[in-house]
Amino acid sequence: MRGCACRGSDAGFAHLDCLVQVALHNNENWNVCPTCKQDFTGKVHLGLAKARWELVRDSPQHDWERLNAADRFASALQEYALDNDGALVLFREVLEISREVDGDEDVNTLVSMNNLALLHQKMEDYQSAFGLFKEALRTQRRIMGDNSPDTLRTISNLAILHLRAEEFEKALSFATESLKIRRRVLGKDLKKR
């Protein structure tokens, strides 16, 4: 399989089982090629995510490695296997456990909220996506402030979601707010881009 940026006649090709063995010795290599240091993509990313999940799925639910593997496998399922339903089950579990273990204001929980909201948006379940994005935004504003990249990303995600839901005035409001904050934070550099 080829799933990274390695190039050359044989470079970039590897057996999935061999990549799993490398990752067992270095957790970073579940996601990143040890040679070219680029993220794995496609079938390799999906295969490694599935293998990692299979190794830890029977661990206690609150185990960090299990939680991380579930999140990565859910991302791979939606991106490469186009299995939104499978990803939905895992993303919901990750968020539930993150809330329980880390609390509603932890960065990991907020990332989980956004991941699940983005999947709901992709599946056109806009009401569920709105609820999660709005909850994340309230918490991010309170804890991180408006200038945080995470807060700005959520504001932009809400603008896109309102646009997809054909709520154009609300979309414009969030997009305008995002632009205003970005200009204030980035200053003249934004105008040059």
N, C-alpha and C positions, 0 to 999 in steps of 0.2 A: 504494500500500500504506500501511497505517497500522500503526505498530509502536512507538509511544512514548507519552508522556503529553501531548503537545501537543493542545490542544482548540480548538474554534471551527469555523466553517463549513468552511474548507479546511485548517485547521491539522492537522498530524500526517500528512498525505498526501504521499507523495513517490515518485518513480520509484526503483526499486532501483539502476539504473545511475547515477543522480545521487548517491545516497548513497555508492556505491562511489567515485565521483570525489572527494567530500568526504573520505572516509576515506583516500584515497591521499595527501592533503596533511596529514592529522593522524591518527596511529595511534589516538588515543583514540576517534575517531568510527567505528571498526569496531564498537564496543560501546555507545557513548553518543550520544544525539541532541545535535547541536551547539546546538540551540535550547532545549530544556527540560531538558537535562542528565540525563535519565533513561535507564536501560538500555533498549536495543531489546528487543523481545519477539517471539514468534511467528515468522511467515513472514519478517519483516524481519531478525530476528536470525539465523535459519537462512540466508537468502539472502546476507547480508553475510559470515557465517562461511564459507560455501561459496565465495564470490567471493574472499575473502582466501586461503583454502587453495589455490584454483586458481592464484592468482598466484605462490605460493611453493613449491608442492609439489615442483618440480624443483630447488629450491635444495639446497645441501649439507645432509645430515641434521642436522648440528650447528649450523646457522644458527639464531640465537635467534628471528628472526621466523617461520621455518618451524615451529619447536617450539611457539611460542605459538599460531600459526594452527591447527596440528594439534590442540592441546588445546581451543581454542575451538570448532573444528568438531566435535570429538568430543562436547563438551558439548551443542552445538546438535542434533546427530544424535540423541542419546538423549532430549533433552527435547522437541524439536519435531517431529522426523521419526519418532520412535519406532523408530529404526534402531539397536538395541543392538549388533548384530553389526558394523556399520560403526564405531560408537563404540569397540567393544572393540579392534579392530585399531589404531586411532589412539591410544587410551589406553595400550595395551601399548608401542607404539613410543615415545611420549613418555616413559614411565617408563624404558624401556631406555636411551634417550639421556640422560635426566636423571641416571641412575645413573653413566653413563660420563663425562659432562661435569662434573657438579656433585658427584658422590659420594653415598653412601647417607645422609649426615647433613645434606645441604643442605635448606633449607626447600622449594625447588621440587620436589625428589625426594619429600619427605614428602607434599606436596600431591598429586603424581602418584600416589603409593601409595594415598592416600585416595580420589581420584577413581576409580581402577581398582577398588578394593575396593567402593565404593558401587555401581558398575555390576555387579560380580559378585553383590552382594547383590540388586540389582534383578532380575537374571537367575536368581536362586535357586541360584547356584553358591556355596553358603555356605563350603565348604572353602577355595576360593581367596580369598574375602573375609576369612575368619578369618586366614589366613596373612599377608595384606597389612596388615590392621589391627593384628595383634599385632607385626609387624616395625616398623611406624610407631610404635606406642605405646612399645616398648622404646627406640627412638631418641629419641623426644620426651621421655620421662622423663629420660633421661641428659643430653640437651642443653638442653632447655627447662625441665625440672622439672614437677612435678605441677600447679602453679598456672597454667601457660600455657593460654590459650584453645584453642590447637591440641591440646594434650594432653587437655584436658577434652572437646573435641569428639570425639576418637578414643575416649575412654573411653565416652562416650555412644553413639557408633556401635557399639561392641562390645556394649553393653547391648541395643540395638535388634536387632542381628544375632542374639545369643543368644535373644532373645525370638522372633524369626521362626523360628529353628531349634528352637523349643520346648524350649530348655534354660533353664528358668525359674530355677533356683537360680543359675546363672552370670549370667543377665540381672539378677537382683536384686542380686547382688554388685557388678557394674559400676555399676548405677544408684545403689546406696547409696554407693559410693565417689565417684561424680561429685557427688552431693548433698552429701556430707560436705566435699569440697574446695570446692565452690561456697559453702557456708555459711561455711567458714573464710576464704575469700578475700573474699566480699562482705559477710560479717557480718550485721548487723541489716537491711541494705537488702534482702536476699533474703527475709526474713520478712515485709516490708511488701508485697511484690509479690503 
